[in-house]
């Protein structure tokens, strides 16, 4: 299969590219810089010069491939929604009817359910989503009824020493000599190893039809305090709790995100694709795996 990927020079996109090429697929990858182009070429993909704002490039790339996977995202960019919507229009209209389109979303489109597990039929909205631009991206993709569309709502992606959240916690602990969680830290995060997530995408792409919306997470979540304690073990630091009001003053809305808990039910991915995550747990990987080796 010929597959066009956005975000292949990034964390998850790079691992996914490895998996797809190893499976015998031919991959073209969007590259917005010479450095990104060199990175995707090193992975074995063919670089396509351009960024998400280059809608003509996106349309043409989608048209000459058998499938599209959109993994590019920058959660810290307030203009991401304005960039992503035209990019999605170009990709979706370029891809031929019936072909697979996989959109990378996040469990953050669900509201904070205070620990109640959620399946894909959970009500979501722009107002309650903790990442509203991904909710809007989902709506645009799911409206493309002429394509085999799958929206993957992933938990916190970890493994291979990556994840912006984990890297930030590790860097903060090393700089300050303490690994910090908010409140009691008992709130559970859904997580998924990066290689397990890539394996799910590979299965989706070779499936007979789109899966609609699919949650991607292991069945055992990780309490935020456990995550921070693993970081403390790795960095040789102590742990400490920060009160929510203080965290809110320092981090704004991020403090609420850090204390939220919305466990993802992965039953649909297991049923449709026989998906069985096999990677080490987040705590194991941080204390004794890829993060310890980094």
Protein Blocks (a to p, Z undefined) as FASTA:
>chain_A
ZZddehklmmklmmmmmmmmmnopacddddfbfklmmmmmmnopacdeddfklmmlmmmm
mmmpcbdcdfbdcfklmklmmmmmmmmmmmmmmpcghiacdddddfklpccehhpacdfk
lccdfklpmblmlmmmmmmmmmmmmbccddddddddeeehiajklmmmmmmmmmnopacd
ehjllaccddddfklmmmmmmmmmmmmbdehjaddddfbdcdfklmmmmmmmmnopacdd
ddfklmmmmnommlmmmmgccdddfklmmmmnopacfbdcfklmmmmmmmmmZZ
